[in-house]
Amino acid sequence: MNLDAWQTIWVCVVLSLLVLGLDGLLAGRAGPSKTDLVREQKRANRMAKLGKGAGNE
């Protein structure tokens, strides 16, 4: 399989886009879920109402 210069460039571009797409997909799946974030925010709100927030020592 002999590629000329332009074919080599296009192969590199396509592979780069695939890597970026895969990276974006995996980055979107990483980290806490939205339900965990909502649960944590609700807990923080309850603690703040009780006067036990981080700034109320």
N, C-alpha and C positions, 0 to 999 in steps of 0.2 A: 504494500500500500504506500505508494509514493505521493506525498502531498506537496503541492506548490505553496508558495508563500501565503497567498490569500486564503487557501484552504486551511493552512495551519493557524492563521489569525482567527478565522471563523470558529475553528475547533476550540481555540483558547477562550474566545468570547462566550461561546455556548457553555463550556465547562465552568467558566467564572460565574455566569448567570445561574447555573444549576447549584453551585456551591452557595451563592448568596441566597437563593430561594430556600434551600435546605436549612441554612443558618437561620433565616427569618422564621421558618416554620418551627424549628426546634426552640428558638428563643421565645416564640409566642406560647409554647407549651410549658416553658420552665416557670418557676416561681410559684407563689401562692395562688390558689384559685380565687375567683371573684367572690365566692361564697365565704371563703376564709377571711378575705379582706373586709367584707360586710360584717361578719361576726366580730372581728377585732374592733371595727369602728363602733359598733353598738356597745361592746364591752367598755371601750374607752369613754363613750358618752355616759354610760351608767356610773362609771367610777368618778368621772368629773362631777356629776350631780351629787355624788356622795362626798365630794371634797377630797377624794383620794387620788387625784390626778398627779402627773409628774411634777407640775409646778406648784403644788399645794402642800409641800412638806411642812 
